[in-house]
C-alpha cells in the first residue's frame, strides 16, 4: 500500500514549508511539530520521505556510506576508492517511544569481545537513519537521556557507543523530526532549543476545508494506490524542486547586511545563546535556495525568524511559544540601513503625530477608550457581582520533596529508584536478562567453567548463561497530587497570592523533575478533581491561575477525593509512586462533625508520602495544620519555608547557634 501523498495533505502551509526547508538543508536542525491530536502531523511527516532524492551507498555497508566520500571511521570500512555501490531511496526511520538505548545507538556483543577479542557492533536506529529522516512521534514522552542522545547526534553528525572500555563511532547525519501534543507535557527548554524549527498546527475551523480533508481521507482508504497515483505527478514535481534547491544551496550568498539583520532580529526577541542566530541564518539560506535566489533577502529572514524563534523565547515552561508579528516587522524595519535624504523625524517626515490618531507619547490609552477591568475580576455578563480570583507572584526555586524509600518507577529526577541508568550498586539476579552487562560479574560467572568447556590458549569462553547485568540506582518521576484548600479562610488576597506562588513554584519543580501532576480543590461543601493526573504542568498552572475561593472548608471531602484519585492512579500507573501536597490552614468547617470526618479521611492516606503546606498566618495561630500533618504522618512545612532559600537560611541559623 502506497503512503498518503505529501501534496494531498490539506492546509498547514507552515509545516509544509518547514519540512521542505529541513529537507533542503539538514544543517537547519530538524523540525518540532506541536499540535493537538488528529491534525495529520504524522501523515505529513511520513509522506515527506517519498519526496527526498535517492542516495548512493556502498554495497554491504550497514552505515550507508557515500561512495564518493565514505566515512573514514566507518565500522564496516575503510572503503577503497571505486568500491561497488548502488542507489536506494532515502529512508524514514521511526523511533518508538519505548525504545531502549541500545536499540537507538547500537550495541556491542560482550560475549565475542571477551571470548574472541573482537568488536562486534550491531548498528542501531541512528545508523539506519544516516542520510535520511529520523521521525519521533510523541517526542515529549521520550526519556530525557534518549532525547539528549538524539539531539547530540543530530548536532554533531556522529553517534558514539562506549561499553566496557570499547568505543565505536560512526556518521549519523539525518533530518530529525519530532511531533508532540502539548497537552501531554512539554519538552525541557534546553531540549526545545536544540530543534532547529518549530511549527504550531491546529485543525481548520473552516467547514469547507474540513469537508475536503474527510473526502480525501475516505478516498485514500477506499483505494490507497489509486489515490496516490492521482497525486504522483504533483509529488514528483515537488521532489524535483527540492532537488534543484539542494543543488543551488551551496552557491547561495549570505551578505554581511543580512547577517546583521538576523543578529538584530534575534537580539530584539531576547533569545538565549547564539543557536537562534545560526539556525535563522541557515534557514534563510535554505529558503533563498527554495525560492531560486542566489542571495538572502529580507523576505528569507522574515520566514526563517517565524520558524526558528518562537520556541526560543520561552523563559519557563508556562510561557506559550510564539512571536509577535508586529515586533518582527518592527525589528526588520529597524535593522534596515537608514535611507539617504532629509531627516524623517521632523514634522514633514510623514510619521503619525499626536493629532493623527497615533499612540500617545507615554503609551497611555487614547481619549475615550473604555476603562480596563480591575485585575483579578472577570465580568459576569449577567449583572451579578464579578467572580474574584487572585493571581500568582513570581516563582522561586522550591525545596525538593521526595517520596520515601526506593521505587522502580519511570525515569525522572525526584526520588530514589532502581532504573536502567544511574550508578551501579550491585548485580541483577541471574534470571534478569536485561540492562547493561556487568563485566566483572560476567567474568566471575564464566571463570569456573573454563576447564569443563575445554578452553585452551588465551581468551575466555563466555556463554549466554554467564551474562550478568548491572543493578543501577537512579531517580524516578512521581505523581505529585496537589490538594488545595480554596475555602473562604484561604480567600484573603495576600494569602491566596502566596499560596498560588508557592504551588506554581512546586509545579515548575515537578516539570523539571519529569513528574506527573494532578490538582484537587475543595471549597463550599464538596471537593473537585480540577485536573486529572497528567504530565502537562501547563494545564495544572492554568487551572490554578483561575482557581476561585470562598465558602466553608470541606477538608474531609478534599482528603477523600485525594485518596480516591491515588487509588485509581495506583491501578492505571502502578509503578509511579505518589507524593501528596496538601495546601491548607487545617481548618475543617463544613458540617457538624467536620473535624472528626477529616481525621477519619486522613486514615485512608496512611502510607502515602505527604507534605502539609501550612497556610496559617498571623500572630494567633491554632496549629491545626501541624496537627493534621501528625494524623497523616506527613511533613509539616509552613508556607514561608517552601522556598529553597528559606531552608538554607534555617540551616545556617541552626549551625550558627550550635557554634
C-alpha positions as CSV (number, residue, x, y, z in Angstrom):
1,X,0.0,0.0,0.0
2,X,1.4,3.4,-1.0
3,X,1.7,6.1,1.7
4,X,-0.5,9.1,1.7
5,X,0.8,11.7,-0.8
6,X,2.5,14.8,0.6
7,X,0.7,17.2,-1.8
8,X,-2.7,15.7,-0.9
9,X,-2.5,17.0,2.7
10,X,-4.9,20.0,3.0
11,X,-3.7,23.2,4.7
12,X,-0.8,23.5,7.1
13,X,1.5,25.7,4.9
14,X,3.9,26.5,7.7
15,X,4.5,22.8,8.4
16,X,4.9,22.0,4.7
17,X,7.5,24.8,4.4
18,X,9.4,23.8,7.5
19,X,9.7,20.2,6.3
20,X,10.8,21.2,2.8
21,X,13.5,23.6,4.2
22,X,14.8,20.9,6.5
23,X,15.0,18.5,3.6
24,X,16.9,21.1,1.5
25,X,19.4,21.8,4.3
26,X,19.6,19.2,7.1
27,X,22.0,21.5,8.9
28,X,18.9,23.6,9.9
29,X,18.5,21.1,12.7
30,X,15.2,19.4,12.1
31,X,11.6,20.3,12.9
32,X,9.5,20.0,16.1
33,X,5.8,19.9,15.2
34,X,3.4,20.9,18.1
35,X,-0.3,20.4,17.8
36,X,-3.5,18.9,19.0
37,X,-4.3,15.3,18.3
38,X,-5.8,14.4,14.9
39,X,-4.1,17.1,12.8
40,X,-2.3,14.9,10.3
41,X,1.2,15.7,11.8
42,X,2.4,12.1,11.4
43,X,0.7,11.7,8.0
44,X,2.6,14.6,6.5
45,X,6.0,13.6,8.0
46,X,5.7,10.1,6.7
47,X,4.8,11.4,3.3
48,X,7.9,13.6,3.2
49,X,10.2,10.6,2.7
50,X,8.9,9.9,-0.8
51,X,10.0,13.4,-1.9
52,X,13.6,13.1,-1.0
53,X,16.2,12.3,-3.7
54,X,17.7,8.9,-3.6
55,X,21.2,8.3,-2.1
56,X,24.2,6.3,-3.4
57,X,25.5,3.9,-0.8
58,X,28.4,1.5,-0.6
59,X,27.4,-2.1,-1.1
60,X,27.3,-4.2,2.1
61,X,27.9,-1.1,4.3
62,X,25.4,-1.2,7.2
63,X,26.1,2.6,7.8
64,X,25.0,3.9,4.3
65,X,28.4,5.4,3.5
66,X,28.6,7.6,0.4
67,X,30.9,6.0,-2.2
68,X,32.2,9.5,-3.2
69,X,33.2,10.5,0.4
70,X,32.9,7.5,2.7
71,X,33.2,7.9,6.4
72,X,36.9,7.2,7.3
73,X,35.8,5.9,10.7
74,X,33.1,3.6,9.5
75,X,33.0,0.4,11.5
76,X,32.5,-1.5,8.2
77,X,35.3,0.4,6.5
78,X,37.6,1.6,5.4
79,X,36.1,1.7,1.9
80,X,38.5,1.9,-1.0
81,X,38.0,4.2,-4.0
82,X,35.8,2.8,-6.7
83,X,34.1,0.4,-4.2
84,X,30.8,-1.1,-5.6
85,X,27.8,0.9,-4.8
86,X,24.1,1.1,-5.5
87,X,21.3,3.7,-5.3
88,X,18.4,3.5,-3.0
89,X,15.6,5.8,-1.8
90,X,16.0,7.9,1.3
91,X,14.9,6.1,4.5
92,X,12.3,7.2,7.0
93,X,13.3,5.6,10.3
94,X,10.7,5.8,13.1
95,X,11.9,5.7,16.7
96,X,9.3,4.1,19.1
97,X,8.7,6.0,22.4
98,X,9.6,2.9,24.4
99,X,12.9,2.1,22.6
100,X,15.9,1.1,24.7
101,X,19.2,3.0,24.4
102,X,20.9,0.0,22.8
103,X,18.2,-0.1,20.1
104,X,18.8,3.6,19.4
105,X,22.6,3.9,19.3
106,X,23.5,0.2,18.8
107,X,25.1,-2.4,21.0
108,X,28.3,-4.4,21.4
109,X,28.4,-8.2,21.7
110,X,30.1,-8.7,25.0
111,X,30.4,-12.5,24.5
112,X,32.6,-12.0,21.4
113,X,34.5,-9.2,22.9
114,X,35.6,-11.4,25.8
115,X,36.0,-14.7,24.0
116,X,37.5,-13.6,20.7
117,X,38.8,-10.1,21.5
118,X,36.9,-8.6,18.6
119,X,34.5,-5.7,18.5
120,X,31.1,-7.0,17.1
121,X,29.0,-3.8,16.8
122,X,25.3,-4.1,15.9
123,X,24.1,-0.8,14.5
124,X,21.0,0.9,15.9
125,X,18.4,3.3,14.6
126,X,20.8,6.2,14.3
127,X,22.9,4.2,11.8
128,X,19.7,3.3,9.8
129,X,18.7,7.0,9.7
130,X,22.0,8.2,8.3
131,X,21.4,10.4,5.2
132,X,17.7,10.1,5.7
133,X,14.9,11.1,8.1
134,X,14.6,10.1,11.8
135,X,11.0,10.5,13.0
136,X,10.0,10.5,16.7
137,X,6.3,10.6,17.3
138,X,5.3,12.0,20.7
139,X,8.9,13.1,21.3
140,X,7.9,14.8,24.6
141,X,7.2,11.3,26.0
142,X,10.6,10.0,25.1
143,X,13.0,9.5,28.0
144,X,15.3,12.5,28.5
145,X,18.6,10.6,28.1
146,X,17.4,9.3,24.7
147,X,16.3,12.9,23.6
148,X,19.8,14.0,24.6
149,X,21.4,11.3,22.6
150,X,19.3,12.1,19.5
151,X,20.0,15.8,19.6
152,X,23.7,15.3,20.3
153,X,23.9,13.0,17.2
154,X,21.9,15.4,15.1
155,X,24.2,18.3,16.1
156,X,27.5,16.5,15.8
157,X,26.6,14.3,12.8
158,X,28.1,11.2,14.7
159,X,26.9,8.6,17.1
160,X,29.3,7.0,19.6
161,X,28.8,3.9,21.7
162,X,31.0,3.1,24.6
163,X,30.6,-0.1,26.5
164,X,33.0,-1.7,29.0
165,X,36.0,0.2,27.6
166,X,35.2,-0.4,23.9
167,X,34.3,2.6,21.8
168,X,32.7,2.7,18.3
169,X,31.8,5.8,16.4
170,X,30.0,6.2,13.0
171,X,28.5,9.0,10.9
172,X,24.8,9.8,11.7
173,X,23.6,12.8,9.7
174,X,19.9,12.9,9.4
175,X,16.9,15.2,9.5
176,X,15.3,14.9,12.9
177,X,11.6,15.4,13.0
178,X,9.5,15.2,16.2
179,X,5.8,15.6,16.8
180,X,4.1,16.2,20.1
181,X,0.8,17.1,21.7
182,X,1.4,19.9,24.2
183,X,-1.5,18.5,26.4
184,X,0.7,15.5,27.2
185,X,3.6,17.6,28.6
186,X,6.4,19.8,27.3
187,X,10.0,19.3,26.4
188,X,12.5,20.8,28.7
189,X,13.5,24.3,27.4
190,X,17.1,23.3,26.8
191,X,16.0,20.4,24.7
192,X,13.4,22.5,22.9
193,X,16.2,24.9,21.9
194,X,18.0,22.0,20.1
195,X,15.3,21.6,17.5
196,X,16.0,23.9,14.6
197,X,12.5,24.9,13.6
198,X,9.1,24.6,15.3
199,X,5.6,24.8,13.9
200,X,2.3,25.0,15.7
201,X,-0.5,23.1,13.9
202,X,-4.2,23.1,14.6
203,X,-7.2,21.7,12.8
204,X,-9.0,24.1,10.5
205,X,-12.3,25.7,11.6
206,X,-13.4,26.2,8.0
207,X,-16.2,23.7,7.3
208,X,-15.3,23.6,3.6
209,X,-11.6,22.7,4.3
210,X,-12.7,20.1,6.9
211,X,-15.0,18.5,4.3
212,X,-12.2,18.3,1.8
213,X,-9.9,16.6,4.5
214,X,-12.5,14.0,5.2
215,X,-13.3,13.4,1.5
216,X,-9.6,12.8,0.6
217,X,-9.0,10.6,3.6
218,X,-12.0,8.4,2.7
219,X,-10.9,8.2,-0.9
220,X,-7.4,7.1,0.2
221,X,-8.8,4.4,2.5
222,X,-11.0,3.1,-0.3
223,X,-8.2,2.9,-2.9
224,X,-4.7,3.8,-1.5
225,X,-2.8,3.1,-4.6
226,X,-5.2,4.8,-7.0
227,X,-5.4,7.8,-4.7
228,X,-1.6,8.1,-4.5
229,X,-1.3,7.8,-8.3
230,X,-3.6,10.8,-8.7
231,X,-1.1,12.9,-6.8
232,X,2.1,11.2,-8.2
233,X,2.8,14.0,-10.7
234,X,2.4,16.7,-8.1
235,X,4.7,14.9,-5.7
236,X,7.3,14.3,-8.4
237,X,7.2,18.0,-9.3
238,X,7.8,19.0,-5.7
239,X,10.6,16.4,-5.4
240,X,12.3,17.9,-8.4
241,X,12.0,21.4,-6.9
242,X,13.6,20.1,-3.6
243,X,16.5,18.5,-5.5
244,X,17.0,21.7,-7.5
245,X,17.1,23.7,-4.3
246,X,19.7,21.3,-2.8
247,X,21.9,21.8,-5.8
248,X,21.6,25.6,-5.6
249,X,22.1,25.7,-1.8
250,X,26.0,25.8,-1.8
251,X,26.0,28.9,-4.1
252,X,23.6,31.0,-2.1
253,X,25.3,34.1,-0.6
254,X,24.7,35.4,2.9
255,X,25.9,39.0,2.8
256,X,27.0,40.9,5.9
257,X,24.0,43.1,5.9
258,X,21.7,40.1,6.0
259,X,23.8,38.7,8.9
260,X,23.4,42.0,10.7
261,X,19.6,41.8,10.2
262,X,19.5,38.3,11.6
263,X,21.5,39.4,14.7
264,X,19.3,42.4,15.3
265,X,16.1,40.4,15.0
266,X,17.3,37.7,17.4
267,X,18.6,40.4,19.9
268,X,15.2,42.2,19.7
269,X,13.4,39.0,20.8
270,X,15.9,38.5,23.6
271,X,16.6,34.8,22.8
272,X,19.2,33.0,24.8
273,X,22.5,32.0,23.3
274,X,23.6,32.1,19.7
275,X,21.9,29.0,18.3
276,X,18.9,31.1,17.2
277,X,21.1,33.3,15.1
278,X,22.8,30.3,13.5
279,X,19.6,28.4,12.8
280,X,17.9,31.5,11.4
281,X,20.8,32.1,9.1
282,X,20.8,28.5,7.8
283,X,17.0,28.6,7.3
284,X,17.2,31.9,5.4
285,X,19.8,30.4,3.1
286,X,17.6,27.3,2.6
287,X,14.6,29.5,1.9
288,X,16.5,31.6,-0.7
289,X,17.5,28.4,-2.5
290,X,13.9,27.1,-2.3
291,X,12.8,30.4,-4.0
292,X,15.5,30.1,-6.6
293,X,17.6,33.1,-5.4
294,X,21.4,33.1,-5.1
295,X,21.3,35.8,-2.3
296,X,19.5,36.0,1.0
297,X,16.9,38.8,1.2
298,X,14.8,40.3,4.0
299,X,11.9,38.1,3.0
300,X,14.0,35.0,3.6
301,X,15.0,36.3,7.0
302,X,11.3,37.0,7.8
303,X,10.3,33.5,7.0
304,X,13.2,32.0,8.9
305,X,12.5,34.0,12.0
306,X,8.9,32.9,12.1
307,X,10.1,29.3,12.1
308,X,13.2,29.4,14.2
309,X,12.4,31.9,17.0
310,X,9.0,31.1,18.6
311,X,10.2,28.2,20.8
312,X,13.4,30.0,21.8
313,X,11.5,32.9,23.5
314,X,10.2,30.8,26.4
315,X,11.7,31.7,29.7
316,X,9.9,28.9,31.7
317,X,7.6,26.0,30.7
318,X,4.4,28.1,31.4
319,X,5.2,30.6,28.6
320,X,3.4,30.0,25.4
321,X,5.7,29.7,22.4
322,X,5.2,32.3,19.6
323,X,6.4,35.6,18.4
324,X,4.6,38.9,17.7
325,X,4.3,39.7,14.0
326,X,4.3,43.4,14.8
327,X,7.5,43.0,16.8
328,X,9.1,41.0,14.0
329,X,8.2,43.6,11.4
330,X,9.5,46.4,13.6
331,X,12.8,44.5,14.2
332,X,13.2,44.0,10.4
333,X,12.5,47.6,9.8
334,X,14.9,48.8,12.5
335,X,17.6,46.6,11.0
336,X,17.3,48.2,7.6
337,X,20.1,50.8,6.8
338,X,18.7,54.3,7.1
339,X,17.8,55.8,3.7
340,X,19.8,58.7,2.4
341,X,17.9,62.1,2.3
342,X,16.3,64.6,4.6
343,X,15.7,63.8,8.3
344,X,12.3,61.9,8.5
345,X,11.9,62.7,12.2
346,X,10.6,66.2,11.7
347,X,7.0,67.4,11.2
348,X,7.3,66.7,7.5
349,X,8.6,63.2,7.9
350,X,5.3,61.6,7.3
351,X,5.1,59.7,10.6
352,X,1.9,59.8,12.7
353,X,1.7,62.6,15.2
354,X,-0.4,63.0,18.4
355,X,-3.2,64.6,16.4
356,X,-3.3,61.9,13.7
357,X,-4.5,59.1,15.8
358,X,-1.0,57.8,16.6
359,X,0.0,56.4,20.0
360,X,0.2,58.8,23.0
361,X,3.8,59.8,23.9
362,X,3.6,57.9,27.2
363,X,2.0,54.8,25.7
364,X,-1.2,55.5,27.7
365,X,-4.7,54.8,26.4
366,X,-6.3,57.2,23.9
367,X,-9.1,59.5,25.0
368,X,-12.4,57.9,25.0
369,X,-11.1,54.3,25.4
370,X,-13.2,52.2,27.8
371,X,-11.6,51.6,31.2
372,X,-10.0,48.2,31.6
373,X,-11.3,45.6,34.0
374,X,-9.9,45.5,37.5
375,X,-7.1,43.0,37.9
376,X,-8.4,39.6,39.1
377,X,-12.0,40.3,38.2
378,X,-13.9,38.9,35.3
379,X,-17.2,40.4,34.2
380,X,-20.1,38.1,34.9
381,X,-22.2,39.2,31.9
382,X,-25.5,38.8,33.8
383,X,-25.4,41.7,36.1
384,X,-24.2,39.8,39.1
385,X,-21.1,40.6,41.1
386,X,-17.9,39.5,39.4
387,X,-16.1,36.4,40.4
388,X,-12.8,37.2,42.1
389,X,-9.6,35.3,41.6
390,X,-6.1,36.1,42.7
391,X,-3.1,35.8,40.5
392,X,0.3,34.4,41.5
393,X,3.5,36.2,42.0
394,X,6.9,35.5,40.6
395,X,8.0,31.9,41.1
396,X,11.0,30.9,43.1
397,X,13.3,27.8,43.4
398,X,11.3,25.4,45.6
399,X,12.6,22.9,48.1
400,X,12.9,19.3,46.8
401,X,10.4,17.0,48.4
402,X,11.0,13.3,47.8
403,X,9.0,10.1,48.2
404,X,10.3,7.8,51.0
405,X,12.1,4.6,50.2
406,X,13.3,3.3,46.8
407,X,11.0,2.8,43.9
408,X,11.0,1.2,40.4
409,X,9.1,3.8,38.5
410,X,9.6,5.8,35.3
411,X,12.9,7.6,35.0
412,X,12.8,11.1,36.4
413,X,14.7,13.4,38.8
414,X,12.9,13.2,42.1
415,X,13.0,10.1,44.3
416,X,15.4,7.2,44.5
417,X,14.6,4.2,42.3
418,X,16.1,1.2,40.6
419,X,16.4,2.2,37.0
420,X,18.5,1.2,33.9
421,X,20.6,4.3,34.2
422,X,22.5,5.8,37.2
423,X,25.2,4.4,39.4
424,X,25.9,0.7,39.7
425,X,25.1,-0.6,43.1
426,X,25.1,-4.3,42.5
427,X,24.3,-7.2,40.2
428,X,20.9,-8.3,39.0
429,X,19.8,-11.8,39.8
430,X,20.8,-14.4,37.0
431,X,17.2,-14.6,35.9
432,X,17.2,-10.9,34.9
433,X,18.4,-10.7,31.3
434,X,18.0,-7.0,30.6
435,X,20.0,-3.8,31.0
436,X,23.7,-3.1,30.8
437,X,26.1,-6.0,31.2
438,X,28.2,-6.2,34.4
439,X,31.7,-7.1,33.2
440,X,33.3,-8.3,36.4
441,X,30.2,-10.4,37.5
442,X,30.1,-11.9,34.0
443,X,33.8,-12.9,34.2
444,X,33.3,-14.4,37.6
445,X,30.3,-16.4,36.4
446,X,32.2,-17.8,33.4
447,X,35.6,-18.4,35.0
448,X,34.8,-21.6,37.0
449,X,33.6,-23.4,33.8
450,X,36.6,-22.8,31.5
451,X,38.3,-26.2,32.1
452,X,35.0,-28.0,31.6
453,X,34.4,-26.2,28.4
454,X,37.8,-27.3,27.1
455,X,39.2,-23.8,26.7
456,X,42.9,-23.7,25.7
457,X,45.0,-20.7,25.0
458,X,44.3,-17.1,25.7
459,X,40.8,-15.6,25.9
460,X,37.7,-16.5,27.9
461,X,34.9,-18.7,26.7
462,X,31.7,-16.9,27.7
463,X,28.3,-18.3,27.1
464,X,24.9,-16.7,27.3
465,X,24.0,-18.1,30.8
466,X,27.2,-16.4,32.1
467,X,26.0,-12.9,31.3
468,X,25.2,-10.8,34.4
469,X,23.6,-7.4,34.3
470,X,24.2,-4.3,36.5
471,X,21.8,-3.2,39.2
472,X,21.6,0.6,38.9
473,X,20.1,3.2,41.2
474,X,18.9,6.5,39.7
475,X,16.0,8.8,40.1
476,X,12.3,8.3,39.2
477,X,9.4,10.7,38.4
478,X,6.5,10.6,40.8
479,X,2.8,11.6,40.8
480,X,2.6,14.9,42.7
481,X,-1.0,15.4,43.6
482,X,-1.9,18.9,44.9
483,X,-4.9,19.1,47.2
484,X,-5.6,22.8,47.6
485,X,-7.9,24.4,50.1
486,X,-9.9,27.1,48.2
487,X,-12.3,28.0,51.0
488,X,-13.1,31.4,52.5
489,X,-10.5,31.0,55.2
490,X,-7.9,31.0,52.4
491,X,-9.5,33.8,50.5
492,X,-7.5,36.7,51.8
493,X,-5.9,38.3,48.7
494,X,-2.4,38.4,50.1
495,X,-2.5,34.8,51.4
496,X,-4.0,33.3,48.3
497,X,-1.4,35.1,46.2
498,X,1.4,33.5,48.3
499,X,-0.3,30.1,48.1
500,X,-0.6,30.2,44.3
501,X,3.0,31.4,44.0
502,X,4.3,28.5,46.2
503,X,2.2,25.9,44.3
504,X,3.3,27.3,40.9
505,X,6.9,27.1,42.1
506,X,6.4,23.5,43.1
507,X,4.7,22.8,39.7
508,X,7.8,24.2,38.0
509,X,9.9,21.9,40.1
510,X,7.7,19.0,39.1
511,X,8.1,19.9,35.4
512,X,11.9,19.9,35.8
513,X,11.8,16.5,37.5
514,X,9.6,14.9,34.9
515,X,6.7,14.2,37.4
516,X,3.1,13.6,36.7
517,X,0.8,16.2,38.4
518,X,-2.8,16.4,39.4
519,X,-5.0,19.0,41.2
520,X,-7.8,18.5,43.7
521,X,-9.5,21.6,45.1
522,X,-12.1,21.8,47.9
523,X,-14.4,24.6,48.9
524,X,-18.1,25.1,50.0
525,X,-19.4,21.6,50.6
526,X,-17.5,19.4,48.2
527,X,-14.2,18.6,46.5
528,X,-13.4,18.6,42.8
529,X,-10.8,16.9,40.7
530,X,-9.8,20.1,38.9
531,X,-7.1,18.3,36.8
532,X,-6.8,14.5,36.4
533,X,-3.2,13.3,36.7
534,X,-1.2,14.4,33.7
535,X,2.4,15.2,32.6
536,X,1.2,18.6,31.4
537,X,2.1,21.0,34.2
538,X,1.0,23.8,31.9
539,X,-2.6,22.6,32.3
540,X,-2.2,22.5,36.1
541,X,-0.8,26.0,36.1
542,X,-3.8,27.2,34.0
543,X,-6.3,25.6,36.4
544,X,-4.5,27.0,39.4
545,X,-4.5,30.5,37.9
546,X,-8.3,30.6,37.6
547,X,-9.0,29.0,41.0
548,X,-11.8,30.9,42.8
549,X,-12.1,31.0,46.6
550,X,-14.9,31.2,49.1
551,X,-17.3,29.2,51.3
552,X,-16.7,26.8,54.0
553,X,-13.9,24.3,54.3
554,X,-14.8,20.6,53.4
555,X,-11.4,19.2,54.5
556,X,-12.7,15.7,54.8
557,X,-14.1,15.7,51.3
558,X,-10.8,17.0,50.0
559,X,-8.9,14.2,51.6
560,X,-11.4,11.6,50.4
561,X,-11.1,12.8,46.9
562,X,-7.3,12.8,47.1
563,X,-7.5,9.2,48.4
564,X,-9.8,8.2,45.5
565,X,-7.6,9.7,42.9
566,X,-4.5,8.0,44.3
567,X,-6.3,4.7,44.4
568,X,-7.4,4.9,40.7
569,X,-3.9,6.0,39.7
570,X,-2.3,3.1,41.5
571,X,-4.3,0.8,39.1
572,X,-3.5,2.8,36.0
573,X,0.1,3.5,36.7
574,X,1.3,1.1,39.5
575,X,5.0,1.9,39.1
576,X,4.7,5.6,39.7
577,X,4.7,6.4,43.4
578,X,2.6,9.3,44.7
579,X,3.6,12.4,46.7
580,X,0.6,14.3,48.2
581,X,0.9,18.0,48.7
582,X,-1.9,19.2,50.9
583,X,-2.2,23.0,50.9
584,X,-4.4,24.2,53.8
585,X,-4.6,26.1,57.1
586,X,-6.0,22.9,58.8
587,X,-9.5,24.3,59.5
588,X,-12.5,22.0,58.8
589,X,-15.8,23.9,59.0
590,X,-18.2,22.1,56.6
591,X,-20.7,20.0,58.6
592,X,-21.2,19.5,62.3
593,X,-18.7,16.6,62.5
594,X,-16.2,18.2,60.1
595,X,-13.1,17.6,62.3
596,X,-13.9,14.0,63.1
597,X,-14.6,13.2,59.4
598,X,-11.3,14.9,58.4
599,X,-9.4,12.7,60.9
600,X,-11.1,9.6,59.6
601,X,-10.4,10.6,56.0
602,X,-6.7,11.1,56.9
603,X,-6.5,7.4,57.9
604,X,-7.2,6.4,54.3
605,X,-3.9,8.1,53.3
606,X,-1.7,6.1,55.6
607,X,1.5,5.1,53.9
608,X,1.4,7.8,51.3
609,X,4.3,10.3,51.4
610,X,2.6,13.6,52.1
611,X,3.5,17.2,52.7
612,X,1.2,19.6,54.6
613,X,1.8,23.1,53.4
614,X,0.6,25.2,56.3
615,X,-1.0,28.4,55.1
616,X,-2.0,29.8,58.5
617,X,-0.6,33.3,59.1
618,X,-0.8,36.0,61.8
619,X,0.1,36.1,65.4
620,X,-2.8,34.0,66.8
621,X,-2.2,30.6,65.2
622,X,-4.2,27.5,66.1
623,X,-1.7,24.9,64.8
624,X,-4.4,22.9,63.1
625,X,-2.3,22.1,60.0
626,X,0.5,20.7,62.2
627,X,-2.0,18.5,64.0
628,X,-3.3,17.3,60.6
629,X,0.2,16.5,59.5
630,X,0.6,14.3,62.6
631,X,-2.6,12.3,61.6
632,X,-1.3,11.9,58.1
633,X,2.3,11.0,59.1
634,X,3.3,13.9,56.8
635,X,6.0,16.5,56.9
636,X,4.7,19.9,58.2
637,X,6.0,22.8,56.1
638,X,5.0,26.4,56.7
639,X,4.2,28.3,53.6
640,X,7.2,30.6,54.2
641,X,9.5,27.6,54.2
642,X,8.6,26.2,50.7
643,X,11.4,28.2,49.0
644,X,14.8,26.5,48.9
645,X,16.5,29.7,50.1
646,X,14.4,29.7,53.3
647,X,15.6,26.2,54.1
648,X,19.2,27.2,53.5
649,X,18.8,30.2,55.8
650,X,17.4,28.0,58.5
651,X,20.3,25.6,58.3
652,X,22.8,28.4,58.5
653,X,21.0,29.8,61.5
654,X,20.9,26.5,63.4
655,X,24.6,26.0,62.5
656,X,25.5,29.4,63.9
657,X,23.6,28.7,67.1
658,X,25.4,25.4,67.6
659,X,28.7,27.1,67.1
